């Protein structure tokens, strides 16, 4: 019901920030994207993986598999950052 209310109110140009369901979803999405596509976190995991390999905690094969996966994730995160996926997109305005 709140979704329908939001659509009707927005189409009339009325926004109630406290009850704005779209705004809430956008904030959740923005936070999720920021956490999931964080290049610094991924770079830290790459460093950690390298240290584990150097100290003999993981085998060369495990290191290479993990490193390849982390590099893939880093590439995706950098692309997401370039595209600015966290920006607000209003389709109704």
C-alpha positions as CSV (number, residue, x, y, z in Angstrom):
1,X,0.0,0.0,0.0
2,X,2.9,2.4,0.8
3,X,4.3,1.9,-2.6
4,X,1.1,2.9,-4.3
5,X,0.9,5.9,-2.0
6,X,4.4,6.9,-2.9
7,X,3.7,6.7,-6.6
8,X,0.5,8.7,-6.4
9,X,2.1,11.4,-4.1
10,X,5.1,11.7,-6.3
11,X,3.1,12.1,-9.4
12,X,1.3,15.0,-7.7
13,X,4.6,16.5,-6.7
14,X,4.1,15.9,-3.0
15,X,6.9,14.3,-1.1
16,X,6.8,13.3,2.5
17,X,10.4,12.4,3.5
18,X,9.5,10.4,6.6
19,X,7.2,8.1,4.6
20,X,9.0,8.2,1.3
21,X,9.4,4.5,0.5
22,X,11.5,5.1,-2.7
23,X,13.9,7.2,-0.7
24,X,14.3,4.4,1.8
25,X,15.0,1.8,-0.9
26,X,17.5,4.1,-2.6
27,X,19.4,4.6,0.7
28,X,19.5,0.8,1.2
29,X,20.7,0.4,-2.4
30,X,23.3,3.1,-2.0
31,X,24.7,1.6,1.2
32,X,24.8,-1.9,-0.3
33,X,26.6,-0.7,-3.4
34,X,29.1,1.2,-1.3
35,X,29.8,-1.9,0.8
36,X,29.9,-4.5,-2.1
37,X,31.9,-2.4,-4.6
38,X,34.6,-1.0,-2.3
39,X,37.9,-1.3,-4.1
40,X,39.9,-0.6,-0.9
41,X,38.4,-3.6,0.9
42,X,39.2,-5.8,-2.1
43,X,42.8,-4.5,-2.3
44,X,43.2,-5.2,1.4
45,X,42.0,-8.8,0.8
46,X,44.6,-9.1,-2.1
47,X,47.4,-8.0,0.3
48,X,46.1,-10.4,3.0
49,X,46.1,-13.3,0.5
50,X,49.6,-12.4,-0.6
51,X,50.9,-12.4,3.0
52,X,49.2,-15.7,3.7
53,X,51.0,-17.2,0.7
54,X,54.4,-15.7,1.7
55,X,54.1,-17.1,5.2
56,X,53.2,-20.5,3.9
57,X,49.6,-20.5,5.2
58,X,48.1,-21.3,1.8
59,X,49.5,-23.3,-1.1
60,X,50.5,-21.7,-4.4
61,X,47.4,-23.1,-6.1
62,X,45.1,-21.7,-3.4
63,X,46.8,-18.4,-3.7
64,X,46.5,-18.2,-7.5
65,X,42.8,-19.2,-7.4
66,X,42.0,-16.6,-4.7
67,X,44.1,-13.9,-6.3
68,X,42.4,-14.4,-9.7
69,X,38.9,-14.1,-8.1
70,X,39.9,-11.1,-6.1
71,X,41.4,-9.4,-9.2
72,X,38.1,-10.1,-11.0
73,X,36.1,-8.5,-8.2
74,X,38.5,-5.5,-8.1
75,X,38.0,-4.9,-11.8
76,X,34.2,-5.0,-11.3
77,X,34.4,-2.7,-8.3
78,X,36.5,-0.1,-10.2
79,X,34.0,-0.2,-13.1
80,X,31.1,0.3,-10.7
81,X,32.9,3.2,-9.2
82,X,33.5,4.7,-12.6
83,X,29.8,4.3,-13.5
84,X,28.8,5.9,-10.1
85,X,26.1,3.3,-9.3
86,X,25.4,4.9,-6.0
87,X,23.9,8.0,-7.6
88,X,20.2,8.7,-7.3
89,X,18.1,7.9,-10.3
90,X,14.5,9.3,-10.2
91,X,12.4,7.7,-12.8
92,X,9.2,9.5,-11.8
93,X,10.5,13.0,-12.0
